[in-house]
């Protein structure tokens, strides 16, 4: 799949390995459309290339950028997404940790410092449309 190969190439240039990902598709009329986010920590796992082989040979856990650490935290706090369970409360510190990891991935993939911007919903929508046009253009 070209999209996955492109993602692997971009990740490799930044010292990451795109290990796996999922793509979600929908159908509008007769057209199959790529839906949802791609190559984010929510849909993909990235390993750091530096030290990958050594960790693999030793059978050690890989250093990764993904949402797996959030999933592990939820499980440790007795949440498995089952009926009747409530999501455990997340402290401000934990939310900052999650944000920091997502920012780390952004900076690794993009190769630039993350600069948050206060945008309206319409501005976000327009930026997404512009980015999609660049990918398909």
Secondary structure, DSSP 4 states (H G I P E B T S, - for coil): -HHHHHHHHHHHHTTEEEEEE--EEEEETTEEEEES--SSTTTEEEEESTTHHHHHHHTPPPPEESSHHHHHHHHHTT--S-TT--PPPPPHHHHHHHHHHHHHHHHHHH-S--------HHHHHHHHHHHHHHHH-
